[in-house]
Amino acid sequence: MLTLKGEHIYLRALEPEDLDFVYVIENDESIWEMSTTQTPYSRFLIKQYLENAHQDIYEAKQLRLVICANDGAALGLIDLFDFNPIHNRVGVGILIAEKESRGKGYGKEALKLIINYGKTHLRLHQLYANIAEDNFASVKLFEGQGFQKIGIKKEWNLVAGKYKDELLYQLIYVH
């Protein structure tokens, strides 16, 4: 069974050729809130990151995959982070880069693939996601894939001078 190939998209490892794509995403101030980034990244730092992206998830405790359309066009990124193989859990974050590509089902398909990948290859017990209270598209996406809101981190992130709550979502696998 293929776990990283869907009907309209596939997920693949980062390549050196992704430098410009990752550079644009990491330096887009409009999405820094989601990743708690506060400073731009240089091409040099991203190049170094890509050179080390071959590390196994068990070694790096994270995995970043590129979401690609079937024609090979890079659409976004899906990240597994804070991997804990002892407790069989990992956090997940997703971004469709271009606004024109959002709302077309690519994120939904990518999340379905990563859920299946986590169960099949990582033997996870659970996935979790941290979502800003006003990120309604992400709330809908994760709830649509069976994630349940299990908590609210009150006034968790300082954004533009105001504290915002962060929602904690969890998907427990049924084995």
C-alpha positions as CSV (number, residue, x, y, z in Angstrom):
1,M,0.0,0.0,0.0
2,L,1.3,3.4,-1.0
3,T,1.0,5.9,1.9
4,L,2.5,9.0,0.4
5,K,0.6,9.1,-2.9
6,G,-3.0,10.2,-3.2
7,E,-5.4,10.9,-6.0
8,H,-4.3,14.5,-6.7
9,I,-1.1,15.0,-4.7
10,Y,1.8,13.1,-3.3
11,L,4.2,13.8,-0.5
12,R,8.0,13.7,-1.0
13,A,11.2,14.4,0.8
14,L,12.9,17.8,0.6
15,E,15.4,18.2,-2.2
16,P,18.2,20.7,-2.7
17,E,16.1,22.2,-5.6
18,D,13.5,23.2,-3.0
19,L,15.7,26.0,-1.7
20,D,13.8,28.8,-3.4
21,F,10.4,27.3,-2.4
22,V,11.3,26.9,1.2
23,Y,13.0,30.3,1.3
24,V,9.8,32.1,0.1
25,I,7.7,30.2,2.7
26,E,10.0,30.7,5.6
27,N,10.3,34.5,4.8
28,D,6.6,35.1,4.4
29,E,5.8,37.3,7.4
30,S,2.1,36.7,7.0
31,I,2.5,33.1,8.2
32,W,5.1,33.6,10.8
33,E,2.4,33.5,13.5
34,M,1.7,29.8,12.7
35,S,5.3,28.8,13.1
36,T,6.3,31.3,15.9
37,T,9.0,32.7,13.6
38,Q,10.1,36.2,14.3
39,T,13.1,36.6,12.1
40,P,13.8,36.0,8.4
41,Y,16.0,33.0,7.3
42,S,18.9,33.4,4.9
43,R,19.4,31.3,1.8
44,F,22.6,30.0,3.5
45,L,20.7,28.7,6.6
46,I,18.0,27.1,4.5
47,K,20.6,25.5,2.2
48,Q,22.3,24.0,5.3
49,Y,18.9,22.8,6.6
50,L,18.2,21.1,3.2
51,E,21.6,19.4,3.3
52,N,20.7,17.9,6.7
53,A,17.1,17.0,5.8
54,H,18.1,13.5,5.0
55,Q,18.2,12.7,8.7
56,D,15.8,9.9,9.8
57,I,12.8,11.0,11.9
58,Y,14.1,8.9,14.7
59,E,17.3,10.9,14.7
60,A,16.0,14.4,13.9
61,K,12.6,14.0,15.8
62,Q,11.0,15.8,12.9
63,L,10.1,15.2,9.2
64,R,9.2,17.8,6.6
65,L,7.6,16.7,3.4
66,V,6.7,18.7,0.3
67,I,3.1,18.5,-0.9
68,C,3.2,18.2,-4.7
69,A,0.5,18.1,-7.3
70,N,0.6,15.1,-9.5
71,D,2.4,17.3,-12.2
72,G,5.2,17.8,-9.7
73,A,4.4,21.4,-8.7
74,A,5.2,22.1,-5.1
75,L,2.0,23.2,-3.3
76,G,3.1,23.4,0.3
77,L,4.7,21.6,3.3
78,I,3.6,19.2,5.9
79,D,5.7,18.8,9.0
80,L,5.9,16.2,11.7
81,F,7.6,17.6,14.8
82,D,8.3,16.8,18.4
83,F,8.4,13.1,17.5
84,N,8.4,10.9,20.6
85,P,8.9,7.2,19.6
86,I,8.6,6.1,23.3
87,H,5.1,7.4,23.5
88,N,4.3,6.9,19.8
89,R,3.1,10.5,19.2
90,V,4.1,13.4,16.9
91,G,2.8,16.9,16.2
92,V,1.6,17.8,12.7
93,G,1.5,21.1,10.9
94,I,0.5,21.9,7.3
95,L,0.7,24.8,5.0
96,I,-0.5,25.3,1.4
97,A,1.8,28.1,0.2
98,E,-0.3,30.0,-2.4
99,K,-3.6,31.4,-1.4
100,E,-5.0,30.4,-4.8
101,S,-4.3,26.7,-4.0
102,R,-6.0,26.8,-0.7
103,G,-9.5,25.4,-0.3
104,K,-9.1,22.9,-3.1
105,G,-8.7,19.8,-1.0
106,Y,-4.9,19.5,-1.2
107,G,-4.4,20.0,2.6
108,K,-7.2,17.5,3.3
109,E,-5.6,14.9,1.0
110,A,-2.1,15.6,2.5
111,L,-3.4,15.2,6.0
112,K,-5.1,11.9,5.1
113,L,-1.9,10.7,3.7
114,I,0.2,11.7,6.7
115,I,-2.4,10.1,9.1
116,N,-2.0,6.8,7.1
117,Y,1.8,7.1,7.0
118,G,1.9,7.7,10.7
119,K,-0.1,4.6,11.5
120,T,1.5,2.3,8.8
121,H,5.2,3.3,9.1
122,L,5.7,5.1,12.4
123,R,3.2,2.9,14.3
124,L,1.9,6.0,16.0
125,H,-0.7,6.0,18.8
126,Q,-1.5,9.7,18.3
127,L,-1.1,12.8,16.3
128,Y,-1.6,16.3,17.7
129,A,-1.9,19.8,16.2
130,N,-1.7,23.3,17.7
131,I,-4.1,25.7,16.0
132,A,-4.6,29.4,16.5
133,E,-8.1,30.1,17.7
134,D,-8.9,32.2,14.7
135,N,-7.5,29.8,12.1
136,F,-10.9,28.5,11.1
137,A,-9.7,26.8,7.9
138,S,-7.3,24.6,9.9
139,V,-9.9,23.9,12.6
140,K,-12.3,22.6,9.9
141,L,-9.5,20.6,8.2
142,F,-8.4,18.8,11.3
143,E,-11.9,18.2,12.7
144,G,-12.9,16.8,9.3
145,Q,-10.1,14.2,9.6
146,G,-11.2,13.1,13.1
147,F,-9.1,15.3,15.3
148,Q,-10.8,16.3,18.5
149,K,-10.3,19.5,20.4
150,I,-8.9,18.5,23.8
151,G,-7.8,21.8,25.2
152,I,-7.3,25.5,25.0
153,K,-3.9,27.1,25.8
154,K,-5.1,30.5,27.1
155,E,-3.4,33.6,25.9
156,W,-0.6,31.3,24.5
157,N,0.8,33.4,21.6
158,L,1.5,37.1,21.5
159,V,0.6,38.3,18.0
160,A,0.7,42.0,17.0
161,G,0.6,43.1,20.7
162,K,-2.4,40.8,21.6
163,Y,-2.4,37.4,23.3
164,K,-4.3,34.7,21.4
165,D,-5.5,31.4,22.6
166,E,-4.2,28.2,20.9
167,L,-6.3,25.1,20.5
168,L,-4.9,21.7,21.0
169,Y,-6.2,19.0,18.8
170,Q,-5.5,15.2,19.0
171,L,-6.2,12.2,16.9
172,I,-5.9,8.8,18.7
173,Y,-5.5,5.9,16.3
174,V,-7.7,2.9,16.6
175,H,-5.6,-0.2,16.3
